[in-house]
Amino acid sequence: MSGRTLYDKLWDAHVVHVEPDGTTLLYIDRHLVHEVTSPQAFEGLKLAGRKPWRTSSAVAVPDHNVPTTDRSQGIADPVSRLQVETLDANCDEFGITEFKMNDIRQGIVHVIGPEEGLTLPGMTVVCGDSHTSTHGAFGALAHGIGTSEVEHVLATQCLVQKKSRAMRIRVEGELGKGVTAKDVALAIIGEIGTAGGTGYAVEFAGSAIRSLSMEGRMTLCNMAIEAGARAGMVAVDEKTIEYFRGRPYAPKGEMFDQAAAYWKTLVSDADAKFDAEVVLDAAKIKPQVTWGTSPEMVVTVDGKVPNPADASSEVKRHDWERALQYMGLQAGMPIEQIEIDKVFIGSCTNSRIEDLREAAAVVKGKHKAANVKLAMVVPGSGLVKQQAEEEGLDRIFLDAGFEWREPGCSMCLAMNADRLEPGERCASTSNRNFEGRQGAGGRTHLVSPAMAAAAGIAGHFVDVRKF
Amino acid sequence: MKPFTRLDGLAVPLDRANVDTDAIIPKQFLKSIKRSGFGPNLFDEWRYLDVGEPGKSNHDRPLNPDFVLNQPRYQGASVLLARENFGCGSSREHAPWALEDYGFRTIIAPSFADIFYNNCFKNGILPIVLDAAIVDRLFKQCEASEGYALTVDLDKQTVATPTGEMIAFEVDAGRKYRLLNGLDDIGLTLLHSDRIKAYEERRKAEAPWLFA
């Protein structure tokens, strides 16, 4: 019998019951909840007269709708306000822990889960949000679910699932200077496509992944969903274990040692078999910039906007033409000549302390270009913001003409007041460049924090390696 | 949940790959705390020439005449023909809620994104995966003949074209059973309450920190 993959181990440890056709009742350890995808689930529970199965497994935070400007007067938009108030009321009624809007621990759900030690290795983690894949960075099985499943997990602590196939993506070698986890994620999506991971649970492995910090691994697993994979994961190592020492909700003392002994087993066995394997050479990965309206429409910063005539199929050619039209770009244009209007540094992909440090290092002592109307930095949580301020990063950004905001999802999806106006072009550290994602008619280019910061200073994309 | 058994429905071809859930229902409408009423804002940015907002009446908004759903011949469609990776991106269940509220009961595509595919079954929508070449043929037939309707039979797992061609499709047996009968997943899972409790007892002994 061949060995087991990390995914096999996580799956097997959570099986409650298996039907003859393989349909499995899978136990859920941690349920993260936010204001957008939960109101209808709570309403469903109430209508059916049901109670949450295990309240202590759920933790909630408002993040999508919250303003990133002064919050002392609450939320101005009445529709957004009602949604956040509904979350508050539901958590109060059912006794669910919530970090409310003005709590220092409030932030993007995928940033605060690990930060508080609510996410732990070996857990099954779900949330009504596709970027739940982020938590897989810690050797957890984590994926996004719809609202019906939010209700299902609240009521039963389980999900009805079928096991996915296993894919391993190995990145071997050393990443070059100025090349980050974000560039690795975009390079992988460029290689396998936005549906390349569909039906798979993806494990990221190889020496370049081992060398990444936990923050970098989170960025990578966060983008697994953009490759179509519901779950991305990285095996546990010493870095993973050390990350949790002293976190508020992580085990303490002897219990920590007992947990750590188990966490160490959360690696794929040497003889484990994967259904698919992809290998990338880390040394060949360059800083990436998306040019279109899907994360797979990506090129290296020293590249050019591609020509639809070179597309591999008729459907793709049609897509590229539409994308160029929407983005207001011409085929053959060098990426470094694309001028931008706004910069957004933030989102569950890139709003952790390491991301802010990388961006600050680029802008230090410089000033944003005259053609850049707005450059905003939105920390992932109140605690990230506090730490950044202790390190003086806020001053560096403010001196460079960047805005320093309150934590939340912000302009990644523009549910709050932060958004692009029609035709505006943005260098963004978020995860989706879909049409209208950052505001109707807005044009998004996905990049790393350092690349976004450099574009803000230059006024157009530049190769951060030469900056 | 509304059961799905058999459908005779007008088809509409949406000729774009990688249609994401942001396009299906834009973010501003996600502020609703209700499960219904999303149909008028389905594909909002493609369907209308202005920007929609929650609470704004949709009746007098300018329609985009080039968008396929606005063409008179496709009014009343309940079968959506789509291209690969339909429903990618955000996990928002508001996407199937909007499609269902508009009147779609089935979507035929060469492939779907995982979470969206799963969400459809929870809302009485049948997503059907067919070979890309077959889907392409259905697109061409649909565009060529006004009033083109398909007959979908979930029990028999077939799609019938107006010329009588029968196309078989695969569907997971458990999902099929629940969709045919309109069954509530939660009720079925709670039949296993004793097993869930037994699992928790076992797990508490192995990994007590998970229950601290």
Chai-1 contact restraints between the chains, C-beta under 6 A:
chainA,res_idxA,chainB,res_idxB,connection_type,confidence,min_distance_angstrom,max_distance_angstrom,comment,restraint_id
A,V16,B,R195,contact,1.0,0.0,6.0,A-B,restraint_1
A,V16,B,I196,contact,1.0,0.0,6.0,A-B,restraint_2
A,V16,B,Y199,contact,1.0,0.0,6.0,A-B,restraint_3
A,H17,B,H192,contact,1.0,0.0,6.0,A-B,restraint_4
A,H17,B,R195,contact,1.0,0.0,6.0,A-B,restraint_5
A,D21,B,A173,contact,1.0,0.0,6.0,A-B,restraint_6
A,T23,B,G174,contact,1.0,0.0,6.0,A-B,restraint_7
A,L25,B,H192,contact,1.0,0.0,6.0,A-B,restraint_8
A,Y27,B,Y199,contact,1.0,0.0,6.0,A-B,restraint_9
A,D29,B,L210,contact,1.0,0.0,6.0,A-B,restraint_10
A,V36,B,L30,contact,1.0,0.0,6.0,A-B,restraint_11
A,P39,B,I33,contact,1.0,0.0,6.0,A-B,restraint_12
A,Q40,B,R35,contact,1.0,0.0,6.0,A-B,restraint_13
A,V79,B,K31,contact,1.0,0.0,6.0,A-B,restraint_14
A,V79,B,P54,contact,1.0,0.0,6.0,A-B,restraint_15
A,S80,B,K31,contact,1.0,0.0,6.0,A-B,restraint_16
A,Q83,B,K31,contact,1.0,0.0,6.0,A-B,restraint_17
A,Q83,B,I33,contact,1.0,0.0,6.0,A-B,restraint_18
A,T86,B,I33,contact,1.0,0.0,6.0,A-B,restraint_19
A,D129,B,S91,contact,1.0,0.0,6.0,A-B,restraint_20
A,S130,B,S90,contact,1.0,0.0,6.0,A-B,restraint_21
A,S130,B,S91,contact,1.0,0.0,6.0,A-B,restraint_22
A,G144,B,S91,contact,1.0,0.0,6.0,A-B,restraint_23
A,G144,B,I115,contact,1.0,0.0,6.0,A-B,restraint_24
A,G146,B,S91,contact,1.0,0.0,6.0,A-B,restraint_25
A,G146,B,E93,contact,1.0,0.0,6.0,A-B,restraint_26
A,G146,B,N119,contact,1.0,0.0,6.0,A-B,restraint_27
A,T147,B,E93,contact,1.0,0.0,6.0,A-B,restraint_28
A,S148,B,K122,contact,1.0,0.0,6.0,A-B,restraint_29
A,H152,B,D185,contact,1.0,0.0,6.0,A-B,restraint_30
A,H152,B,I186,contact,1.0,0.0,6.0,A-B,restraint_31
A,A155,B,I186,contact,1.0,0.0,6.0,A-B,restraint_32
A,T156,B,T189,contact,1.0,0.0,6.0,A-B,restraint_33
A,C158,B,T189,contact,1.0,0.0,6.0,A-B,restraint_34
A,T194,B,C88,contact,1.0,0.0,6.0,A-B,restraint_35
A,A195,B,N85,contact,1.0,0.0,6.0,A-B,restraint_36
A,R230,B,D114,contact,1.0,0.0,6.0,A-B,restraint_37
A,P251,B,W209,contact,1.0,0.0,6.0,A-B,restraint_38
A,M255,B,W209,contact,1.0,0.0,6.0,A-B,restraint_39
A,A259,B,W209,contact,1.0,0.0,6.0,A-B,restraint_40
A,S294,B,N18,contact,1.0,0.0,6.0,A-B,restraint_41
A,V315,B,A17,contact,1.0,0.0,6.0,A-B,restraint_42
A,V315,B,R83,contact,1.0,0.0,6.0,A-B,restraint_43
A,D319,B,A17,contact,1.0,0.0,6.0,A-B,restraint_44
A,L413,B,K27,contact,1.0,0.0,6.0,A-B,restraint_45
A,M415,B,K27,contact,1.0,0.0,6.0,A-B,restraint_46
A,F434,B,D20,contact,1.0,0.0,6.0,A-B,restraint_47
A,F434,B,D22,contact,1.0,0.0,6.0,A-B,restraint_48
A,G436,B,P26,contact,1.0,0.0,6.0,A-B,restraint_49
A,G436,B,E45,contact,1.0,0.0,6.0,A-B,restraint_50
A,R437,B,D22,contact,1.0,0.0,6.0,A-B,restraint_51
A,A440,B,E45,contact,1.0,0.0,6.0,A-B,restraint_52
A,A440,B,V51,contact,1.0,0.0,6.0,A-B,restraint_53
